[in-house]
């Protein structure tokens, strides 16, 4: 580990982080904290600016103010930009923050490496820093970037996307489907997973061969998560096992989903629960089901395998490409395939327990944060050495 004075400066550019006014996924900040042992990490947060009265919309009420804040030892400073309505020209005004971008960098100096955690808008800010200061940058390509990559109209944003990806030192994806998509578009990438803390690995003391099966899901209750599939399948199950479904999370569909499950006392809604309660829930459950679409990775799948749950995810998204289909995890592509897989896991104790064990071993050996962070350290150091040689 380098001395504090010798640490290289790494700038994260990340839209997808929690702010003082908005709860969000903490994965990027977790990575920043882990890497701060080796590097001097700071975070730029691109914050969408909207003039009055657009600023009154719920979307913009949660945007961070002009002041910086910290998450532990990680300093986070917002950079405001105007994002236009509609996909075609949404980032049309982004290049006009160039002067403000230089002003942003002046207090702390030019970073040695930039890691942008979206291709747009984060990656375009990294691209501008590269064009001005020749600072190398890495891109994390996420699911929400796909619409700009595959836009058949060749919009302004699609052209920006090409500049970002073509000039990046490395493109990181988080699942096999995204790597295949980028390859077809002519871009090379590497797959990098997220991780779990070692103390979150909880093997089952004994395997469950009883008639009582607990199914869990932890998710925002929104349409693309397909929580209704899980409820419908549980209601349609006519086998000999006693099923309990526990649903953790909140969202716009809460009332509709409760109405859908009305009269079924074996379906429980837990509401939003903290991470400690998620730990307890996954420890109690035998099967974790979340047939969600449009997932960049889906850390909760990994947390479920870390608790030796048999998992059903969705083909072509999320953790697709990390776990072997049919051996370490099931991947569905429709309601009918989801229902068939769920019923097989409920009824076949040997299949369920072996799949859960296989996935647990894979997670323990390959997906702890220690393992993932060591890969990031090697990646960063390789580019820093190349740039300084």
C-alpha positions as CSV (number, residue, x, y, z in Angstrom):
1,X,0.0,0.0,0.0
2,X,1.5,3.4,-1.0
3,X,2.2,6.2,1.4
4,X,-0.5,8.9,1.6
5,X,1.8,11.4,0.0
6,X,2.6,9.1,-2.9
7,X,-1.0,8.1,-3.7
8,X,-2.1,8.8,-7.3
9,X,-5.2,10.9,-7.7
10,X,-8.2,9.1,-9.2
11,X,-11.3,11.1,-10.0
12,X,-14.6,9.2,-10.1
13,X,-17.4,10.8,-12.2
14,X,-20.6,9.3,-11.0
15,X,-24.2,10.2,-11.5
16,X,-25.5,7.1,-9.7
17,X,-24.6,7.8,-6.1
18,X,-26.6,8.8,-3.0
19,X,-26.8,12.6,-2.4
20,X,-27.9,14.5,0.7
21,X,-31.4,14.6,-0.8
22,X,-31.7,11.3,-2.6
23,X,-31.2,7.7,-1.6
24,X,-29.5,5.7,-4.3
25,X,-27.3,2.7,-5.0
26,X,-24.1,2.8,-2.9
27,X,-22.0,0.5,-5.0
28,X,-19.8,3.3,-6.6
29,X,-19.2,4.9,-3.2
30,X,-18.4,1.4,-1.7
31,X,-15.8,0.9,-4.5
32,X,-14.4,4.4,-3.8
33,X,-13.9,3.7,-0.1
34,X,-12.3,0.3,-0.8
35,X,-9.9,1.8,-3.3
36,X,-8.9,4.7,-1.0
37,X,-6.4,2.4,0.7
38,X,-4.3,2.6,-2.5
39,X,-5.4,5.8,-4.2
40,X,-6.5,9.4,-3.5
41,X,-10.1,9.1,-4.6
42,X,-12.5,12.1,-5.1
43,X,-15.9,12.1,-6.7
44,X,-17.5,14.5,-9.2
45,X,-21.3,14.2,-9.2
46,X,-22.9,15.5,-12.5
47,X,-26.1,17.1,-11.2
48,X,-28.9,17.9,-13.6
49,X,-29.9,21.6,-13.4
50,X,-33.4,22.7,-14.2
51,X,-34.7,26.3,-14.2
52,X,-38.0,27.3,-12.5
53,X,-40.7,26.0,-12.8
54,X,-39.3,22.7,-14.1
55,X,-37.3,22.5,-10.9
56,X,-40.5,21.9,-9.0
57,X,-40.9,18.5,-10.7
58,X,-40.2,15.6,-8.3
59,X,-37.3,14.4,-10.4
60,X,-35.4,17.7,-9.8
61,X,-36.3,18.2,-6.2
62,X,-33.8,15.5,-5.2
63,X,-30.8,17.0,-7.1
64,X,-28.0,18.0,-4.8
65,X,-27.3,21.7,-4.2
66,X,-24.1,23.5,-5.2
67,X,-22.2,22.6,-2.0
68,X,-19.9,19.6,-1.7
69,X,-20.4,16.9,0.9
70,X,-18.5,13.9,2.1
71,X,-19.3,10.3,2.6
72,X,-16.8,9.3,5.3
73,X,-13.4,10.1,3.9
74,X,-14.6,10.5,0.3
75,X,-15.2,14.1,-0.8
76,X,-18.0,14.6,-3.3
77,X,-18.5,17.8,-5.3
78,X,-21.4,18.3,-7.7
79,X,-21.0,19.8,-11.2
80,X,-24.3,21.2,-12.5
81,X,-25.3,20.8,-16.2
82,X,-28.5,21.3,-18.1
83,X,-30.1,18.2,-19.5
84,X,-32.7,18.8,-22.2
85,X,-36.0,16.9,-22.5
86,X,-36.2,14.0,-24.9
87,X,-33.5,11.5,-25.8
88,X,-32.3,12.9,-29.1
89,X,-30.7,16.0,-27.7
90,X,-30.7,15.4,-24.0
91,X,-26.9,16.1,-23.6
92,X,-26.7,18.8,-26.3
93,X,-25.5,21.5,-23.8
94,X,-23.0,19.2,-22.0
95,X,-20.0,20.5,-23.9
96,X,-20.7,24.0,-22.7
97,X,-19.6,23.1,-19.2
98,X,-15.9,23.0,-20.3
99,X,-14.9,26.2,-18.6
100,X,-16.7,25.2,-15.4
101,X,-15.0,21.8,-15.6
102,X,-11.6,23.4,-15.6
103,X,-12.6,25.6,-12.7
104,X,-13.8,22.4,-10.9
105,X,-10.4,20.8,-11.3
106,X,-8.3,23.8,-10.3
107,X,-8.5,23.4,-6.4
108,X,-7.2,19.9,-6.3
109,X,-5.1,19.6,-9.5
110,X,-5.5,17.4,-12.6
111,X,-6.2,13.8,-11.7
112,X,-3.9,11.0,-12.8
113,X,-6.8,8.8,-13.9
114,X,-10.5,9.3,-14.4
115,X,-13.1,6.6,-13.9
116,X,-16.6,7.5,-15.3
117,X,-19.4,5.3,-14.0
118,X,-21.8,6.0,-16.9
119,X,-20.9,6.5,-20.5
120,X,-23.3,9.5,-20.6
121,X,-23.1,12.0,-19.1
122,X,-20.2,10.9,-16.9
123,X,-18.0,9.6,-19.7
124,X,-18.3,12.7,-21.8
125,X,-17.0,14.8,-18.9
126,X,-14.1,12.4,-18.7
127,X,-13.6,12.7,-22.5
128,X,-13.4,16.5,-22.2
129,X,-10.8,16.3,-19.4
130,X,-8.8,13.9,-21.6
131,X,-9.0,16.3,-24.6
132,X,-7.8,19.2,-22.5
133,X,-5.3,17.6,-20.1
134,X,-4.6,14.2,-21.8
135,X,-5.7,12.4,-18.6
136,X,-6.6,8.7,-19.4
137,X,-10.0,7.6,-18.5
138,X,-12.0,4.3,-17.9
139,X,-15.7,3.9,-18.6
140,X,-18.2,1.7,-16.7
141,X,-21.0,1.0,-19.2
142,X,-24.4,0.5,-17.7
143,X,-27.8,-0.6,-18.8
144,X,-29.1,2.9,-19.2
145,X,-26.3,3.7,-21.7
146,X,-27.7,1.1,-24.1
147,X,-30.4,3.4,-25.5
148,X,-27.7,5.9,-26.7
149,X,-25.5,3.2,-28.2
150,X,-28.3,1.5,-30.2
151,X,-30.2,4.6,-31.2
152,X,-31.0,4.0,-35.0
153,X,-31.5,7.7,-35.6
154,X,-27.8,8.4,-35.0
155,X,-28.7,11.3,-32.7
156,X,-26.3,13.8,-31.2
157,X,-26.1,11.7,-28.1
158,X,-25.1,8.6,-30.2
159,X,-22.2,10.6,-31.7
160,X,-21.2,11.6,-28.2
161,X,-21.3,8.0,-27.1
162,X,-18.9,7.0,-29.9
163,X,-16.4,9.7,-28.9
164,X,-16.5,8.5,-25.3
165,X,-16.1,4.8,-26.0
166,X,-13.5,5.2,-28.8
167,X,-11.2,7.3,-26.6
168,X,-11.5,5.3,-23.4
169,X,-8.5,3.4,-22.2
170,X,-10.8,0.6,-21.1
171,X,-14.5,-0.1,-21.1
172,X,-15.9,-2.0,-18.1
173,X,-19.2,-3.9,-18.3
174,X,-20.9,-5.7,-15.4
175,X,-22.5,-8.6,-17.3
176,X,-22.0,-10.8,-20.3
177,X,-24.9,-9.4,-22.3
178,X,-23.5,-5.9,-22.3
179,X,-20.1,-7.2,-23.4
180,X,-21.7,-9.0,-26.3
181,X,-23.7,-5.9,-27.2
182,X,-20.6,-3.7,-27.2
183,X,-18.6,-6.3,-29.2
184,X,-21.3,-6.2,-31.9
185,X,-21.0,-2.4,-32.0
186,X,-17.2,-2.7,-32.4
187,X,-15.9,-1.9,-28.9
188,X,-13.8,-4.2,-26.7
189,X,-14.7,-4.5,-23.0
190,X,-13.9,-6.4,-19.9
191,X,-16.4,-7.8,-17.3
192,X,-16.1,-6.6,-13.8
193,X,-18.5,-7.8,-11.1
194,X,-19.5,-6.2,-7.9
195,X,-18.8,-7.9,-4.6
196,X,-20.0,-8.8,-1.1
197,X,-18.2,-8.3,2.2
198,X,-16.7,-11.5,3.6
199,X,-18.8,-11.3,6.7
200,X,-21.9,-11.3,4.5
201,X,-21.1,-14.8,3.4
202,X,-23.5,-17.0,5.4
203,X,-23.5,-20.7,4.5
204,X,-26.5,-22.7,5.6
205,X,-25.7,-24.9,8.7
206,X,-28.1,-27.6,7.3
207,X,-29.9,-28.1,4.0
208,X,-33.6,-27.8,4.0
209,X,-35.4,-31.1,3.1
210,X,-38.7,-30.3,4.9
211,X,-42.0,-29.4,3.3
212,X,-41.7,-25.8,4.3
213,X,-40.1,-23.5,1.7
214,X,-39.4,-19.8,2.1
215,X,-39.1,-17.7,-1.0
216,X,-37.8,-14.2,-0.7
217,X,-37.4,-11.1,-3.0
218,X,-35.8,-7.8,-2.2
219,X,-36.6,-5.1,-4.7
220,X,-38.2,-1.7,-5.6
221,X,-41.8,-2.4,-6.4
222,X,-41.9,-1.1,-9.9
223,X,-43.1,-2.8,-13.2
224,X,-39.7,-3.9,-14.6
225,X,-39.0,-6.0,-11.5
226,X,-41.9,-8.4,-12.3
227,X,-42.8,-9.0,-8.7
228,X,-46.3,-9.9,-9.9
229,X,-44.8,-12.9,-11.6
230,X,-43.6,-14.2,-8.3
231,X,-46.9,-13.6,-6.6
232,X,-48.9,-15.3,-9.4
233,X,-46.6,-18.3,-9.5
234,X,-46.9,-18.8,-5.8
235,X,-50.6,-18.6,-6.0
236,X,-50.7,-21.1,-8.9
237,X,-48.5,-23.7,-7.1
238,X,-50.5,-26.8,-6.4
239,X,-47.7,-29.1,-5.1
240,X,-47.2,-30.7,-1.7
241,X,-44.8,-28.1,-0.2
242,X,-45.9,-25.3,2.2
243,X,-44.8,-22.0,0.6
244,X,-44.1,-18.7,2.3
245,X,-43.3,-15.7,0.1
246,X,-41.6,-12.7,1.7
247,X,-41.4,-9.4,-0.3
248,X,-39.1,-6.6,0.9
249,X,-39.2,-3.2,-0.7
250,X,-41.3,-0.2,-1.5
251,X,-42.5,1.4,-4.7
252,X,-45.3,2.6,-6.8
253,X,-46.9,-0.9,-7.2
254,X,-47.2,-1.7,-3.5
255,X,-50.9,-1.3,-3.4
256,X,-51.5,-3.1,-6.6
257,X,-49.3,-6.0,-5.5
258,X,-51.0,-6.3,-2.1
259,X,-54.4,-6.4,-3.9
260,X,-53.1,-9.1,-6.2
261,X,-52.1,-11.2,-3.2
262,X,-55.2,-10.6,-1.2
263,X,-56.5,-13.7,0.5
264,X,-53.2,-15.5,0.4
265,X,-51.8,-15.4,4.0
266,X,-48.6,-17.0,2.9
267,X,-47.5,-13.9,1.0
268,X,-46.0,-11.2,3.3
269,X,-45.0,-7.6,2.5
270,X,-42.2,-6.4,4.7
271,X,-41.8,-2.9,3.4
272,X,-38.4,-1.2,3.1
273,X,-35.9,-3.0,5.4
274,X,-32.3,-2.1,6.3
275,X,-29.3,-4.1,5.3
276,X,-29.2,-6.0,8.5
277,X,-32.8,-7.2,8.0
278,X,-31.9,-8.2,4.4
279,X,-29.2,-10.3,5.9
280,X,-31.7,-12.0,8.2
281,X,-34.3,-12.5,5.5
282,X,-31.8,-14.1,3.1
283,X,-30.6,-16.4,5.9
284,X,-34.1,-17.6,6.5
285,X,-35.0,-18.1,2.8
286,X,-34.4,-21.1,0.5
287,X,-35.1,-19.5,-2.8
288,X,-34.5,-15.9,-4.0
289,X,-36.5,-14.9,-7.0
290,X,-36.3,-11.6,-8.9
291,X,-37.1,-11.9,-12.6
292,X,-36.1,-8.3,-13.2
293,X,-35.1,-6.8,-16.6
294,X,-32.8,-3.9,-17.5
295,X,-30.3,-4.6,-14.7
296,X,-26.7,-3.5,-14.9
297,X,-25.7,-6.1,-12.3
298,X,-28.1,-6.5,-9.4
299,X,-26.0,-6.8,-6.2
300,X,-28.9,-8.4,-4.4
301,X,-28.5,-11.6,-6.5
302,X,-25.0,-11.9,-5.2
303,X,-26.1,-11.3,-1.6
304,X,-28.7,-14.1,-2.1
305,X,-26.0,-16.5,-3.3
306,X,-23.8,-15.4,-0.4
307,X,-26.6,-16.7,1.9
308,X,-26.8,-20.0,0.0
309,X,-30.1,-19.4,-1.7
310,X,-31.1,-21.0,-5.0
311,X,-31.6,-18.0,-7.3
312,X,-33.8,-17.3,-10.3
313,X,-32.7,-14.2,-12.3
314,X,-33.4,-13.1,-15.9
315,X,-31.6,-14.1,-19.0
316,X,-29.5,-11.4,-20.7
317,X,-29.4,-9.0,-17.8
318,X,-28.1,-8.5,-14.3
319,X,-25.7,-11.3,-13.3
320,X,-26.1,-13.1,-16.6
321,X,-22.6,-14.4,-17.6
322,X,-21.4,-14.7,-14.0
323,X,-23.2,-17.8,-12.9
324,X,-23.8,-21.0,-15.0
325,X,-27.4,-21.4,-16.1
326,X,-28.9,-24.5,-14.7
327,X,-26.0,-25.4,-12.5
328,X,-25.4,-22.3,-10.3
329,X,-28.5,-20.2,-11.1
330,X,-31.7,-20.3,-13.2
331,X,-32.3,-17.6,-15.8
332,X,-35.9,-17.1,-17.1
333,X,-37.0,-15.3,-20.2
334,X,-40.8,-15.3,-19.7
335,X,-43.5,-15.8,-17.1
336,X,-44.0,-19.4,-18.1
337,X,-40.3,-20.2,-17.9
338,X,-40.0,-18.4,-14.5
339,X,-43.0,-20.4,-13.1
340,X,-41.5,-23.7,-14.3
341,X,-38.1,-23.0,-12.7
342,X,-39.7,-21.9,-9.5
343,X,-41.8,-25.0,-9.2
344,X,-38.7,-27.2,-9.9
345,X,-36.8,-25.5,-7.1
346,X,-39.7,-25.9,-4.7
347,X,-40.3,-29.5,-5.4
348,X,-36.8,-30.9,-6.0
349,X,-34.8,-30.6,-2.7
350,X,-31.7,-32.0,-4.3
351,X,-31.7,-29.6,-7.2
352,X,-32.4,-26.6,-5.0
353,X,-29.8,-27.4,-2.4
354,X,-27.1,-28.3,-4.9
355,X,-27.7,-25.2,-7.0
356,X,-27.6,-23.0,-3.9
357,X,-24.3,-24.6,-2.8
358,X,-22.7,-24.3,-6.2
359,X,-23.6,-20.6,-6.3
360,X,-22.3,-20.0,-2.8
361,X,-19.0,-21.6,-3.6
362,X,-18.7,-19.4,-6.7
363,X,-19.5,-16.3,-4.7
364,X,-17.1,-17.1,-1.9
365,X,-14.2,-17.9,-4.3
366,X,-14.7,-15.1,-6.8
367,X,-17.0,-12.3,-5.6
368,X,-15.8,-11.0,-2.3
369,X,-15.0,-7.3,-2.3
370,X,-11.3,-8.1,-1.6
371,X,-11.1,-10.1,-4.8
372,X,-13.0,-7.5,-6.9
373,X,-11.0,-4.5,-5.5
374,X,-7.7,-6.2,-6.2
375,X,-8.7,-6.4,-9.9
376,X,-9.5,-2.6,-9.9
377,X,-6.1,-1.9,-8.3
378,X,-4.3,-3.9,-10.9
379,X,-6.3,-2.3,-13.7
380,X,-5.6,1.3,-12.4
381,X,-1.9,0.7,-11.8
382,X,-1.5,-0.7,-15.3
383,X,-2.9,2.4,-16.9
384,X,-1.1,4.8,-14.6
385,X,2.3,3.0,-15.3
386,X,1.6,3.2,-19.1
387,X,0.6,6.8,-18.9
388,X,3.7,7.9,-16.9
389,X,6.2,5.8,-19.0
